[in-house]
Amino acid sequence: MYLDFLIPFFFVFAVVFGALEVSGVFKNKRVNTLVALVLGVVAASNPESAAFVNSVLPYAVILFVAVFFIAFLASPFRGKDRKPDYTLLVVVAALVLLFLSGGETPFVSDEIVQWAALGIVLLLFAFAYKKGVRTENR
């Protein structure tokens, strides 16, 4: 079926093109398009890589939606000088983590919740240290 070729092609094309645009490896947009086009065709033409992309695609979509959602939520928390202040975002993440740790969810295991909790606690310490250093320097 034609979707077995098109879905991996467009996914690889979009990811490669986006990565090249963000990283700025090539300054020319046409070169970025050509490289992404070639890699998309190669990935979609190889049955093993197409099967891999099709198996990873649902998880990648969830990851991309989560990243865009977090970026959308973080945009109001930027200060007037456009430096991000993620304190409220970390508190919201801690509350979501607390909610997820309360019951059985099919997407989250206990080990992931423990590692995420450790990460959030470390982020809270980092924010507290950064705020303390900022106030001492004034």
DRENDO-1510 file (C-alpha; in Angstrom, 1 decimal, always signed):
<recs>
REC; n; res; u; v; w
REC; 1; MET; +0.0; +0.0; +0.0 .
REC; 2; TYR; +1.2; +3.5; -0.7 .
REC; 3; LEU; +0.9; +4.6; +3.0 .
REC; 4; ASP; +3.7; +2.1; +3.9 .
REC; 5; PHE; +6.0; +4.3; +1.9 .
REC; 6; LEU; +4.5; +7.7; +2.5 .
REC; 7; ILE; +4.3; +7.7; +6.3 .
REC; 8; PRO; +7.9; +6.8; +7.0 .
REC; 9; PHE; +9.0; +9.2; +4.2 .
REC; 10; PHE; +7.2; +12.2; +5.6 .
REC; 11; PHE; +8.2; +11.4; +9.2 .
REC; 12; VAL; +11.9; +11.1; +8.4 .
REC; 13; PHE; +11.7; +14.1; +6.0 .
REC; 14; ALA; +10.1; +16.2; +8.7 .
REC; 15; VAL; +12.4; +15.2; +11.5 .
REC; 16; VAL; +15.6; +15.6; +9.4 .
REC; 17; PHE; +14.5; +18.9; +7.9 .
REC; 18; GLY; +13.5; +20.3; +11.3 .
REC; 19; ALA; +16.8; +19.1; +12.8 .
REC; 20; LEU; +18.8; +20.7; +10.0 .
REC; 21; GLU; +16.9; +23.9; +10.2 .
REC; 22; VAL; +17.3; +24.2; +14.0 .
REC; 23; SER; +20.9; +23.2; +14.1 .
REC; 24; GLY; +21.9; +25.4; +11.2 .
REC; 25; VAL; +24.4; +22.8; +9.8 .
REC; 26; PHE; +23.7; +24.1; +6.3 .
REC; 27; LYS; +22.8; +27.7; +5.9 .
REC; 28; ASN; +20.9; +27.1; +2.6 .
REC; 29; LYS; +17.3; +26.0; +3.0 .
REC; 30; ARG; +17.5; +24.1; -0.4 .
REC; 31; VAL; +20.4; +22.0; +0.9 .
REC; 32; ASN; +18.4; +21.1; +4.0 .
REC; 33; THR; +15.4; +20.2; +1.8 .
REC; 34; LEU; +17.6; +18.0; -0.5 .
REC; 35; VAL; +19.3; +16.2; +2.4 .
REC; 36; ALA; +16.0; +15.6; +4.1 .
REC; 37; LEU; +14.4; +14.4; +0.9 .
REC; 38; VAL; +17.2; +11.9; +0.2 .
REC; 39; LEU; +17.2; +10.5; +3.7 .
REC; 40; GLY; +13.4; +10.3; +3.7 .
REC; 41; VAL; +13.4; +8.3; +0.4 .
REC; 42; VAL; +16.2; +6.0; +1.6 .
REC; 43; ALA; +14.5; +5.3; +4.9 .
REC; 44; ALA; +11.1; +4.7; +3.3 .
REC; 45; SER; +12.7; +2.5; +0.6 .
REC; 46; ASN; +14.4; +0.1; +3.0 .
REC; 47; PRO; +11.7; -2.3; +4.5 .
REC; 48; GLU; +13.5; -2.7; +7.8 .
REC; 49; SER; +13.8; +1.0; +8.4 .
REC; 50; ALA; +10.3; +1.6; +7.3 .
REC; 51; ALA; +9.0; -1.0; +9.7 .
REC; 52; PHE; +11.1; +0.5; +12.5 .
REC; 53; VAL; +9.7; +4.0; +11.8 .
REC; 54; ASN; +6.2; +2.6; +11.7 .
REC; 55; SER; +6.7; +0.9; +15.1 .
REC; 56; VAL; +8.3; +4.0; +16.7 .
REC; 57; LEU; +5.9; +6.5; +15.2 .
REC; 58; PRO; +3.2; +6.3; +17.9 .
REC; 59; TYR; +5.7; +7.0; +20.6 .
REC; 60; ALA; +7.4; +9.8; +18.7 .
REC; 61; VAL; +4.0; +11.5; +18.1 .
REC; 62; ILE; +3.3; +11.3; +21.8 .
REC; 63; LEU; +6.8; +12.8; +22.6 .
REC; 64; PHE; +6.4; +15.6; +20.0 .
REC; 65; VAL; +2.9; +16.5; +21.3 .
REC; 66; ALA; +4.2; +16.5; +24.9 .
REC; 67; VAL; +7.2; +18.7; +23.9 .
REC; 68; PHE; +5.0; +21.2; +22.0 .
REC; 69; PHE; +2.5; +21.2; +24.9 .
REC; 70; ILE; +5.3; +22.0; +27.4 .
REC; 71; ALA; +6.7; +24.7; +25.1 .
REC; 72; PHE; +3.2; +26.2; +24.8 .
REC; 73; LEU; +2.7; +26.1; +28.6 .
REC; 74; ALA; +6.2; +27.6; +29.2 .
REC; 75; SER; +5.6; +30.6; +26.9 .
REC; 76; PRO; +3.6; +32.7; +29.4 .
REC; 77; PHE; +6.3; +32.0; +32.1 .
REC; 78; ARG; +9.0; +33.9; +30.3 .
REC; 79; GLY; +10.1; +37.1; +31.9 .
REC; 80; LYS; +10.1; +40.6; +30.4 .
REC; 81; ASP; +13.7; +40.2; +29.4 .
REC; 82; ARG; +12.8; +36.9; +27.6 .
REC; 83; LYS; +14.7; +34.8; +30.0 .
REC; 84; PRO; +12.6; +31.8; +31.0 .
REC; 85; ASP; +11.4; +31.4; +34.5 .
REC; 86; TYR; +10.3; +27.8; +34.9 .
REC; 87; THR; +9.5; +27.8; +38.6 .
REC; 88; LEU; +5.7; +27.6; +38.1 .
REC; 89; LEU; +6.1; +25.0; +35.4 .
REC; 90; VAL; +8.2; +22.8; +37.7 .
REC; 91; VAL; +5.5; +23.1; +40.4 .
REC; 92; VAL; +2.8; +22.1; +37.8 .
REC; 93; ALA; +5.0; +19.2; +36.7 .
REC; 94; ALA; +5.4; +18.1; +40.4 .
REC; 95; LEU; +1.7; +18.2; +40.8 .
REC; 96; VAL; +1.1; +16.1; +37.6 .
REC; 97; LEU; +3.8; +13.7; +38.9 .
REC; 98; LEU; +2.0; +13.5; +42.2 .
REC; 99; PHE; -1.3; +12.8; +40.4 .
REC; 100; LEU; +0.3; +10.0; +38.3 .
REC; 101; SER; +1.9; +8.3; +41.3 .
REC; 102; GLY; -1.4; +8.0; +43.0 .
REC; 103; GLY; -2.9; +5.2; +41.0 .
REC; 104; GLU; -2.2; +2.6; +38.3 .
REC; 105; THR; -1.9; +4.1; +34.8 .
REC; 106; PRO; -1.2; +2.1; +31.7 .
REC; 107; PHE; +1.4; +4.5; +30.4 .
REC; 108; VAL; +3.6; +5.1; +33.4 .
REC; 109; SER; +5.5; +2.5; +35.5 .
REC; 110; ASP; +6.6; +3.0; +39.1 .
REC; 111; GLU; +10.2; +3.2; +38.1 .
REC; 112; ILE; +9.6; +6.1; +35.6 .
REC; 113; VAL; +7.6; +8.0; +38.3 .
REC; 114; GLN; +10.5; +7.6; +40.7 .
REC; 115; TRP; +13.1; +8.8; +38.2 .
REC; 116; ALA; +10.8; +11.7; +37.2 .
REC; 117; ALA; +10.3; +12.6; +40.9 .
REC; 118; LEU; +14.1; +12.6; +41.5 .
REC; 119; GLY; +14.5; +14.8; +38.4 .
REC; 120; ILE; +11.9; +17.3; +39.6 .
REC; 121; VAL; +13.4; +17.5; +43.1 .
REC; 122; LEU; +16.8; +18.2; +41.5 .
REC; 123; LEU; +15.3; +20.9; +39.3 .
REC; 124; LEU; +13.6; +22.5; +42.4 .
REC; 125; PHE; +17.0; +22.6; +44.1 .
REC; 126; ALA; +18.6; +24.0; +41.0 .
REC; 127; PHE; +16.0; +26.7; +40.8 .
REC; 128; ALA; +16.2; +27.5; +44.4 .
REC; 129; TYR; +20.0; +27.8; +44.1 .
REC; 130; LYS; +19.8; +30.0; +41.1 .
REC; 131; LYS; +17.3; +32.3; +42.7 .
REC; 132; GLY; +19.5; +32.5; +45.8 .
REC; 133; VAL; +22.5; +33.4; +43.8 .
REC; 134; ARG; +20.6; +36.0; +41.9 .
REC; 135; THR; +19.3; +37.7; +45.0 .
REC; 136; GLU; +22.8; +37.6; +46.7 .
REC; 137; ASN; +24.4; +39.4; +43.7 .
REC; 138; ARG; +22.0; +42.4; +43.9 .
</recs>
